[in-house]
Amino acid sequence: MMNYRMIENQDIDGVFNVDQACFKHNWTRDSYLAETKNILSNYIVAEDKDQIIGFGGFWQIIDEAHITNIAVLASYRQKGVGQGVMAAMISRALEKGCVRMTLEVREDNQPAISFYLKNGFTREGRRKNYYGNGIDAIIMWRYELG
Ligand SMILES: CC(C)(COP(=O)(O)OP(=O)(O)OC[C@H]1O[C@@H](n2cnc3c(N)ncnc32)[C@H](O)[C@@H]1OP(=O)(O)O)[C@@H](O)C(=O)NCCC(=O)NCCS
């Protein structure tokens, strides 16, 4: 049974495992450890039979939720787990008083862009060369969370 819940200290290895399987960025295990201590941070994990198979996080900046990362292990994708993580993040953001949500996504990450469009985000801007090698970030916003 899939369970969506807030991160706990013992989840760091599981979350980092998902990170390593899904991203080429340079976050370390310590990055996630620091996230659990950051008062701005809110992380949700997706757990299947005691295994962390996905997660998503945002930083609360006043009344805005800024998504840091969201990822699901490849073998669990396109089964609604991402939707579950997003729904749990939105509930948490609303509970904390956030009214909008934003993120940056690589312009060449079509699955993620489709995922965010499906979740009510729209393309609102671009950061040139944000990921190096001429790859821009698309800035997306969802202006209504409720
Ligand atoms: C983005 C990601 C988290 C989506 O997770 P997921 O569990 O596969 O998503 P879901 O199964 O809940 O899909 C929800 C919707 O997203 C869209 N979507 C997801 N994967 C897609 C794909 N490969 N192609 C097109 N649309 C896709 C669809 O609209 C889908 O709705 P549908 O099932 O009704 O068609 C996942 O692809 C992932 O981990 N990618 C690698 C990490 C990453 O790039 N993260 C984002 C960086 S900011």
The ligand as an ORCA input file, in Angstrom:
! r2SCAN-3c Opt
* xyz 0 1
  C       8.064     14.100    -12.950
  C       7.809     12.809    -12.173
  C       8.020     13.079    -10.689
  C       6.347     12.378    -12.395
  O       6.064     11.272    -11.531
  P       5.033     10.102    -11.933
  O       4.803      9.280    -10.715
  O       5.507      9.391    -13.148
  O       3.735     10.957    -12.282
  P       2.217     10.430    -12.348
  O       2.157      8.983    -12.701
  O       1.524     10.832    -11.106
  O       1.692     11.266    -13.605
  C       0.827     12.366    -13.473
  C       0.709     13.105    -14.794
  O       1.976     13.652    -15.185
  C       2.114     13.591    -16.621
  N       3.241     12.727    -16.941
  C       3.964     11.967    -16.084
  N       4.947     11.327    -16.753
  C       4.849     11.686    -18.046
  C       5.588     11.366    -19.218
  N       6.646     10.528    -19.188
  N       5.212     11.923    -20.382
  C       4.163     12.764    -20.433
  N       3.410     13.117    -19.347
  C       3.762     12.595    -18.173
  C       0.804     13.030    -17.147
  O      -0.051     14.123    -17.414
  C       0.286     12.232    -15.956
  O      -1.091     12.148    -15.949
  P      -1.824     10.867    -16.651
  O      -1.312      9.676    -15.926
  O      -3.265     11.145    -16.432
  O      -1.398     10.889    -18.081
  C       8.724     11.660    -12.680
  O       8.674     11.615    -14.084
  C      10.189     11.760    -12.262
  O      10.578     11.357    -11.167
  N      11.071     12.277    -13.147
  C      12.507     12.335    -12.867
  C      12.831     13.403    -11.867
  C      12.437     14.767    -12.387
  O      12.724     15.118    -13.513
  N      11.775     15.556    -11.512
  C      11.343     16.896    -11.816
  C      12.500     17.806    -11.723
  S      12.014     19.458    -11.298
*
